[in-house]
Structure formats: C-alpha cells, structure tokens
Amino acid sequence: MLKLTSFIFIVSLLVANDQVHHFAKNQECKSCHSQIYNEFEGSMHTHSIPQKDPIHNAVWSKHPHNQKEQRYACGKCHTPAANNLDKMKTKGKKALPDVTNVTHTDGISCAYCHRIERIEKHKISNINIIATQEKNYFGTRKEHAKSPFHKISTNENRLMENGNVCIGCHSHKANKFGLNVCSTNIANEMDGANCVSCHMLQVKGSVSDMTQRKTHAFHGFAGSHFHSDMLQKYVNISLLREIDDFVVNIDNQTSHALLLHPLRVGILKVSVNRGGKKIQLKDEVFVRVIGHNGKPAMPWKASTTLRDTMIKANEKRSVKYDFALQKGDSVEVVLGWYLVNPNAAKKLNLQNEKIATDFVEFKKERFEF
C-alpha cells in the first residue's frame, strides 16, 4: 500500500510539473512594460541558448549531452520555459535547443522568473519551484497599478523581497565528481546579500507604461558580458607608493568572487607614463583553472581545481610592483577580463570570435605623482 501511495504521489508531481511548463511569451509583456522589455532583449537572459551565444555554443558543441544524447540538459536554467523541458531533463529522451521555438528563444523568460515561488536547495544544483497559477506574478512593488492582464503578488514571496530569487540557477553547479564548477559563493554566504540590488540597479523610467514612476529595477542584468560599468562602484582600486616599489590594492566589496565562470580570466594591467614614454609593467592574472589528472579540462570532465588566484568575496588583493616611482610619473591601472581564457579560446574554436577574444575594460584609475 505504501509503495502504491508513493507511486501515485510521484505521478501527481510529474503531472503538476507538466502543468507549470506553460508561460506567457515575452512579447506579451512588451505592450505594458516596453522599457523593461527592451532592456531584457539586450541581456544575457535572452541570449541563453547556444544559437544566440557563441561561447555557450562552443562549449555545448563538445558536451556529451549534445554529442551522445542530443539532449539539452542545460535547459534547466538556459531554457526553463521550454515546452519540452521535461524531455531535456530526462535521460533517454532527445530534445535540442531550437531557434524556431519561441519557448526556447524567450530564454530565461519574464513569466518564468516572476513565477518562481520558492527554491529547493540541493548539492548538485538548486531547483526553482514554479507557482502553478498562470499569469499570477510575484513582484516587489507594494503599491502597484491593477493589471488587466495578470495578477500581482507582492507580499507572499520572500525571494523577491530579499533579492535571492536568482540563486535557483546562480548559486552553484556541481558535476559528477562533486566539483563545484561555477558558484556565486561556495560557503553559501549569499543568504544575507542581495543579488538584485547590485545586478538590477534602480534606473530611470517607470516599471509599467500604465503608471508613472521615476525608477524601476534594470532588466538588462549587469554582469561580465553587458553593462559591467554599473558594477564598478563595488570594486575599489587604490595605490600605495613606497620607496623602491608600489602596491596596487583591489578591494572586492561583493559577496562573491570577481569572476565566477571557470572560462573567465581577470587581468590587472598597469603602466607608468614617465616623460611622455609609456612603460608597461607585467600583467597580473586572476584565474580559476579546473581540470583532471593535472591538466585543464572541460567542466564535465574536471575533478579538481588546479589553480585558483581569482579575487574572492570581500577580499582586498594587494599586488606589488618592483618599480620605483618618481615625481611626475603617472600610473594607469586597468582592471578587466576576457570572457574566455585565451588558453582555452583556440581549443573551443573561438579564436576568431570578437566576444571571446576582446579584453573587457571594467575599471580604470589614474594616479599622479
């Protein structure tokens, strides 16, 4: 009897899971939320499938789920509104990302995120639990216009209030070896932080065309790809001059590492202008390399971290330069990154992709002496 009851319970969950895989299309939101829609269309949340992101496509082309199974397991977070998500998540089924399917190209869709009711925490990766009632969306505005198209709930969802609605996908992802290949904070210190306040800053413009408000949360999602200038204020750069050398301090005031994905590599570029001549000093590299048997490896093959010099959460990193500064010198300090480690770009056939090979200048400071 117990086995029968358990079977019925599991089946009921699967049915319920099927029912929640129906979401309003992003285009439907445009009529009332035009500015937010335009911001979203330029974000990585709408460029989440391989066909719209060359870097993701390069990694996906080598993934065993693609080569052997033809199953887009990445869809759990990259196409969570897909009408065939269950197949993507089920071993033995075939379901690839489809650029002609709007439930795929909508990416991490508007309706999906605003229907995240709660998050289940798991060792491999967290799971978003979606509210079953369609067109009933969670938000943060205590006072809001009554929408003729959907209901708005602002008091029932703590995740929206504390800004941690993102950690269903952005908390961590462990592979079959138990290696946390990509994580906002392995120690789970994100509980007391707010993802939204940093990556969705308040910008000018109303949340809806039906109301007049001065600001709304930015839906272009500031990050390493786009709008990184919005995040500059969370990282401070200072310089300490000594007799025979000088030190550049990088103060990361965020609750996660400077860069999260193992493909990224941070670079500190320092140059001294002396009498009109530019003297370029050696670059400092910040990187986390994962691998197997002592060699770098793709995330699904990596069993350990081979090297980790990435600037950590709330860390103040000091970099010393054995160079004596003189009166009249001007020091330029540039902190930035490559979205793809140059050592990996060729292996991924990305050496001719601008987005992979361009240096992203995050923050620049100049110091005069």
Secondary structure, 3 states (H helix, E strand, C coil): CHHHHHHHHHHHHHHHHHHCCCCCCHHHHHCCCHHHHHHHHCCHHHCCCHHHCHHHHHHHHHCHHHHCCCECCCHHHHCCCCCCHHHHCCCCCCECCCCCCHHHHCCCCHHHHCCEEEEECCCCCCEEEECCCCCEEECCCCCCCCCCCCEEECCCCHHHHHCHHHHHHHCEEECCCCCEEEECCCCCHHHHCCHHHHHCCEEECCCCCCCCCCEEECCCCCCCCCCHHHHHHHEEEEEEECCCCEEEEEEECCCCCCCCCCCCEEEEEEEEEECCEEEECCCEEEEEEEEECCEECCCCCCCEEEEECCCCCCCEEEEEECCCCCCCCEEEEEEEEECCCHHHHCCCCCCCCHHHHCCEEEEEEEEEC
